[in-house]
Amino acid sequence: MALLDGFGRTINYVRLSITDRCDLRCVYCMAEEMTFLPRDQVLSIEEFARLGAILVELGVTKLRITGGEPLVRQGAITLMQRLGQIPGLRELCLTTNGTRLSHHAQALRDAGVSRINISLDSLNPDRFRQMTRYGDLSQVLSGIRAAQQAGFERIKLNCVVLKHYNADEAVDLVRFALDEGLDISFIEEMPLGRINEHGRAAEFVSSEELRRSLGKHWTLHPSINPGNTQAGPARYWQVSDYGSRIGFISPHSDNFCSSCNRIRVTATGRLLLCLGQEHSLDLRAHLRAREASADAVRNAIVAAMANKPERHRFDLAGDEPQILRFMNMTGG
């Protein structure tokens, strides 16, 4: 079975946000003072595990666990273990801020997590703390080391680039990734949630601008990695004699919607059909219905695909957010 939307795109990748909570407060992700969801509004570990199995039955081959910070969720490792045992699931992945990886990396790998993305916006401890408000860079670097030792198939760094915060570190971050055998993706900031620290238009750095800057130090070749189908949002490049991939995720300057193969589920069970739109389905209501059969949940998901929009409509004109939900609510 395959999930198809109204534009003929096959949906085989789902991002499950298992919590809206996080132990950092990154300036592009959320406000410093946050009110988090009551526990009864968040799907249980059992509900996420059940939903994961239903999604795989519908042809989903890749699940990525996100947050908030997923590793602050009690029972996160148990969930990974249960998802990792679903027949037909090809990839179980995790996106994390890295602060707890030094304690959990091996357990995650043993549970079946094959690939891991780690947020790293700066290699300068003071700047890292500024961008995350509370972060300790040494914790994240220790988490990266633990992930390397655990033997994940691929480890990728994610860096949200802001002109007056960290754009000048792009070369250092790539050099770090190359030296450590890590992939890295640079992400244009997305207009999700109302923030006060900076204006998004003023901080915008395009992927092309970054590529030109990196091109002064390395010759970048389009990636020909067999696993790189370019179906996702990142466009990958490589440097000769290095296995690392350098990706650019460009929701503003190089729209990737035509090849979108993903949907998201928030911590409350809201099925988001597009990152930059509000088309959605309340899966929590279906999962908690008195007669919540797997068939009923499957049918609701299949029917919802007709409402998946063709594309997002991000616009840098003005600094009002296009979407009022913060990234921690959206799911990584």
MARMARMI-882635 format. One line per 3 residues: number of its first residue (from 1); their letters; for each residue x, y, z of C-alpha. Coordinates in Angstrom, 3 decimals, always signed. Layout:
NUM = a = X,Y,Z  ...
This chain:
1 = mal = +0.000,+0.000,+0.000  +1.192,+3.543,-0.714  +0.032,+6.903,+0.608
4 = ldg = -0.550,+9.275,-2.299  -1.541,+12.917,-2.066  -3.657,+14.847,-4.556
7 = fgr = -0.573,+15.792,-6.597  +0.645,+12.226,-7.074  +3.426,+12.447,-4.489
10 = tin = +4.148,+9.283,-2.516  +4.285,+9.912,+1.235  +6.727,+7.450,+2.784
13 = yvr = +8.389,+9.560,+5.509  +6.791,+10.685,+8.764  +8.272,+12.836,+11.519
16 = lsi = +6.820,+12.054,+14.951  +7.208,+14.785,+17.561  +6.948,+12.998,+20.901
19 = tdr = +7.161,+16.120,+23.095  +6.991,+19.898,+22.815  +9.406,+20.252,+25.752
22 = cdl = +13.085,+21.075,+25.422  +15.984,+21.802,+27.740  +17.196,+24.614,+25.426
25 = rcv = +15.455,+27.752,+24.125  +17.028,+28.366,+20.724  +16.275,+31.880,+19.526
28 = ycm = +14.875,+30.753,+16.163  +12.773,+27.947,+17.633  +10.791,+29.250,+20.597
31 = aee = +10.291,+32.035,+23.077  +12.384,+32.155,+26.244  +9.311,+31.867,+28.459
34 = mtf = +7.255,+28.925,+27.230  +4.116,+27.245,+28.472  +4.259,+23.569,+27.597
37 = lpr = +1.433,+21.142,+27.011  -0.329,+19.319,+29.849  +0.590,+15.647,+29.845
40 = dqv = -2.925,+14.420,+29.046  -2.890,+16.336,+25.761  +0.260,+14.564,+24.564
43 = lsi = +0.056,+11.145,+22.929  +1.267,+8.342,+25.166  +4.214,+6.121,+24.283
46 = eef = +1.724,+3.330,+23.552  -0.271,+5.598,+21.219  +2.863,+6.639,+19.331
49 = arl = +3.932,+3.009,+18.979  +0.501,+2.031,+17.689  +0.441,+4.937,+15.270
52 = gai = +3.920,+4.048,+14.008  +2.784,+0.521,+13.159  -0.297,+1.851,+11.322
55 = lve = +1.818,+4.279,+9.297  +4.215,+1.529,+8.223  +1.227,-0.589,+7.139
58 = lgv = +0.299,+2.371,+4.915  +3.659,+2.268,+3.164  +5.740,+4.573,+5.344
61 = tkl = +9.323,+3.322,+5.315  +11.027,+6.039,+7.372  +10.132,+7.396,+10.800
64 = rit = +12.046,+10.246,+12.401  +11.534,+10.979,+16.091  +11.674,+14.686,+16.935
67 = gge = +10.533,+17.170,+19.569  +11.027,+19.622,+21.248  +13.912,+17.558,+22.477
70 = plv = +12.776,+13.929,+22.234  +15.234,+12.634,+24.810  +13.594,+14.643,+27.608
73 = rqg = +10.470,+12.508,+27.127  +10.139,+9.744,+29.675  +9.872,+6.443,+27.822
76 = ait = +11.618,+7.702,+24.679  +14.027,+4.753,+24.543  +11.160,+2.308,+25.062
79 = lmq = +9.337,+3.895,+22.142  +12.415,+3.564,+19.918  +12.676,-0.101,+20.846
82 = rlg = +9.047,-0.709,+19.909  +9.247,+1.234,+16.663  +12.494,-0.497,+15.745
85 = qip = +10.706,-3.845,+15.777  +7.994,-2.894,+13.267  +8.220,-5.185,+10.209
88 = glr = +8.714,-3.190,+7.021  +10.226,-0.098,+8.616  +13.488,+0.587,+6.786
91 = elc = +14.769,+3.618,+8.690  +14.292,+4.773,+12.263  +15.964,+8.141,+12.789
94 = ltt = +16.244,+10.769,+15.508  +16.705,+14.532,+15.602  +18.149,+15.833,+18.871
97 = ngt = +19.907,+18.850,+20.340  +22.602,+16.481,+21.604  +22.533,+17.501,+25.260
100 = rls = +21.561,+13.989,+26.439  +23.257,+11.886,+23.815  +26.269,+11.054,+25.960
103 = hha = +23.892,+9.060,+28.199  +21.599,+7.565,+25.548  +23.540,+7.115,+22.286
106 = qal = +24.298,+3.408,+22.681  +20.776,+2.575,+23.869  +19.373,+4.379,+20.828
109 = rda = +21.610,+2.456,+18.461  +20.718,-0.819,+20.171  +17.021,+0.053,+19.806
112 = gvs = +17.412,+0.249,+16.024  +17.986,+3.957,+15.382  +20.173,+4.026,+12.276
115 = rin = +20.711,+7.735,+11.617  +20.819,+10.735,+13.883  +20.687,+14.510,+13.327
118 = isl = +22.262,+16.775,+15.948  +21.654,+20.526,+16.132  +24.899,+22.502,+16.244
121 = dsl = +24.691,+26.197,+15.413  +28.073,+27.323,+16.732  +31.450,+25.999,+17.842
124 = npd = +31.987,+29.047,+20.051  +30.824,+28.302,+23.626  +29.655,+31.866,+24.319
127 = rfr = +27.838,+32.182,+21.030  +26.328,+28.739,+21.470  +24.921,+29.817,+24.825
130 = qmt = +23.602,+33.037,+23.260  +21.766,+31.171,+20.495  +20.375,+28.452,+22.768
133 = ryg = +19.946,+30.733,+25.831  +20.948,+27.917,+28.224  +23.179,+25.601,+26.233
136 = dls = +26.543,+24.131,+27.206  +28.519,+23.390,+24.040  +30.679,+20.793,+25.795
139 = qvl = +27.576,+18.650,+26.449  +26.721,+18.576,+22.760  +30.287,+17.831,+21.693
142 = sgi = +30.339,+14.946,+24.196  +27.066,+13.742,+22.700  +28.572,+13.796,+19.210
145 = raa = +31.506,+11.710,+20.413  +29.128,+9.227,+22.057  +27.119,+8.968,+18.830
148 = qqa = +30.294,+8.290,+16.860  +31.278,+5.546,+19.279  +27.807,+4.000,+19.138
151 = gfe = +28.204,+3.389,+15.404  +25.204,+5.048,+13.756  +25.112,+4.615,+9.987
154 = rik = +25.197,+8.377,+9.479  +25.418,+11.355,+11.810  +24.424,+14.767,+10.510
157 = lnc = +24.793,+18.193,+12.049  +21.977,+20.699,+11.521  +22.818,+24.408,+11.555
160 = vvl = +20.215,+27.177,+11.261  +22.091,+30.116,+9.756  +21.459,+33.683,+10.954
163 = khy = +23.448,+36.512,+9.376  +24.492,+38.357,+12.526  +24.714,+35.326,+14.816
166 = nad = +26.635,+32.507,+13.159  +26.925,+32.910,+9.366  +30.620,+33.690,+9.797
169 = eav = +31.128,+30.214,+11.291  +29.973,+28.253,+8.252  +33.527,+27.455,+7.144
172 = dlv = +34.561,+26.322,+10.643  +31.463,+24.153,+10.948  +32.128,+22.483,+7.585
175 = rfa = +35.769,+21.928,+8.503  +34.664,+20.325,+11.776  +32.214,+18.068,+9.930
178 = lde = +34.815,+17.023,+7.352  +37.437,+16.291,+9.986  +34.979,+14.252,+12.059
181 = gld = +33.418,+12.354,+9.157  +29.997,+13.913,+9.739  +27.377,+15.237,+7.340
184 = isf = +26.148,+18.804,+7.841  +23.090,+20.721,+6.624  +22.648,+24.485,+6.647
187 = iee = +19.033,+25.577,+7.036  +17.378,+28.850,+6.081  +15.359,+30.060,+9.065
190 = mpl = +11.669,+29.239,+8.763  +8.981,+31.774,+9.774  +7.332,+29.690,+12.492
193 = gri = +6.189,+31.384,+15.700  +6.576,+34.980,+16.863  +10.078,+35.814,+18.113
196 = neh = +11.500,+39.008,+19.591  +15.284,+38.620,+19.457  +15.750,+39.380,+15.764
199 = gra = +14.016,+40.226,+12.508  +13.866,+37.241,+10.211  +14.360,+39.231,+7.016
202 = aef = +17.388,+41.009,+8.489  +18.954,+37.690,+9.530  +18.230,+35.813,+6.306
205 = vss = +21.152,+34.116,+4.561  +20.366,+32.225,+1.359  +21.789,+28.805,+0.611
208 = eel = +23.392,+30.172,-2.553  +25.209,+32.827,-0.537  +26.554,+30.154,+1.790
211 = rrs = +27.638,+27.934,-1.099  +29.577,+30.829,-2.623  +31.274,+31.459,+0.699
214 = lgk = +32.222,+27.803,+1.135  +33.340,+27.644,-2.490  +36.222,+29.968,-1.641
217 = hwt = +37.660,+27.188,+0.529  +36.571,+23.962,-1.172  +35.355,+22.838,-4.563
220 = lhp = +31.840,+21.518,-4.008  +30.494,+18.757,-6.256  +26.840,+17.645,-6.345
223 = sin = +26.569,+14.523,-4.218  +26.385,+11.237,-6.100  +25.930,+9.185,-2.946
226 = pgn = +23.714,+6.217,-3.922  +21.468,+6.908,-0.944  +20.903,+10.520,-1.974
229 = tqa = +17.694,+10.514,-4.013  +17.185,+14.273,-3.542  +13.576,+13.446,-2.578
232 = gpa = +13.847,+15.428,+0.634  +14.377,+19.139,+1.212  +18.187,+19.086,+1.359
235 = ryw = +20.381,+19.456,-1.700  +23.700,+17.764,-0.997  +27.223,+18.533,-2.134
238 = qvs = +30.577,+16.920,-1.404  +34.246,+17.795,-1.234  +36.650,+15.510,-3.085
241 = dyg = +38.351,+12.886,-0.878  +35.786,+13.315,+1.924  +32.801,+11.093,+2.619
244 = sri = +30.855,+13.856,+4.346  +27.901,+15.499,+2.620  +27.156,+19.238,+2.859
247 = gfi = +23.458,+19.927,+2.571  +21.415,+23.083,+2.066  +17.759,+23.250,+3.087
250 = sph = +16.244,+26.253,+1.340  +12.539,+26.789,+2.077  +12.789,+30.389,+0.842
253 = sdn = +15.328,+30.460,-1.960  +14.948,+26.994,-3.535  +11.472,+25.632,-2.851
256 = fcs = +11.528,+21.845,-2.496  +7.789,+21.176,-2.286  +7.438,+19.443,-5.657
259 = scn = +9.299,+16.430,-4.275  +7.774,+16.460,-0.785  +7.441,+12.923,+0.559
262 = rir = +6.663,+13.677,+4.210  +4.074,+14.516,+6.791  +4.414,+15.369,+10.483
265 = vta = +2.631,+14.330,+13.648  +2.778,+16.747,+16.564  +3.032,+15.695,+20.189
268 = tgr = -0.738,+16.185,+20.517  -1.409,+13.836,+17.624  -2.166,+16.508,+15.062
271 = lll = -1.233,+15.226,+11.611  +0.334,+18.201,+9.818  +0.186,+17.788,+6.061
274 = clg = +2.612,+20.647,+5.351  +5.284,+22.376,+7.425  +4.196,+25.809,+6.238
277 = qeh = +0.403,+25.377,+6.171  -2.251,+24.523,+8.735  -3.962,+21.664,+6.873
280 = sld = -4.204,+18.899,+9.453  -6.065,+15.948,+10.958  -6.720,+15.282,+14.654
283 = lra = -5.286,+11.778,+15.008  -5.550,+11.904,+18.794  -9.333,+11.936,+18.523
286 = hlr = -9.233,+8.877,+16.277  -6.737,+7.024,+18.475  -8.758,+7.743,+21.620
289 = are = -12.211,+7.127,+20.189  -14.269,+4.521,+22.024  -13.949,+2.150,+19.090
292 = asa = -10.545,+3.217,+17.803  -9.877,+0.423,+15.343  -6.705,+0.389,+13.273
295 = dav = -8.877,+0.450,+10.147  -10.573,+3.673,+11.269  -7.229,+5.369,+11.891
298 = rna = -5.843,+4.134,+8.569  -8.897,+5.334,+6.660  -8.678,+8.775,+8.274
301 = iva = -5.017,+9.133,+7.292  -5.656,+8.012,+3.714  -8.562,+10.444,+3.373
304 = ama = -6.477,+13.314,+4.771  -3.915,+13.004,+1.958  -6.349,+14.728,-0.402
307 = nkp = -5.921,+17.881,+1.687  -2.117,+18.009,+1.510  -1.340,+21.364,-0.146
310 = erh = +0.886,+21.680,-3.167  +3.435,+23.888,-1.384  +4.140,+26.203,+1.496
313 = rfd = +4.004,+29.990,+1.039  +6.854,+31.336,+3.128  +7.445,+35.058,+2.632
316 = lag = +10.176,+37.235,+4.143  +8.265,+40.473,+3.531  +7.780,+41.860,+7.021
319 = dep = +8.622,+39.955,+10.174  +5.219,+38.619,+11.158  +5.264,+34.807,+11.208
322 = qil = +3.358,+33.009,+8.482  +2.632,+30.226,+10.989  +2.003,+31.035,+14.648
325 = rfm = +3.056,+27.647,+16.043  +6.674,+27.452,+17.134  +9.066,+24.883,+15.704
328 = nmt = +8.997,+22.903,+18.955  +5.239,+22.476,+18.437  +5.693,+21.566,+14.776
331 = gg = +8.211,+18.838,+15.382  +11.773,+19.562,+14.336
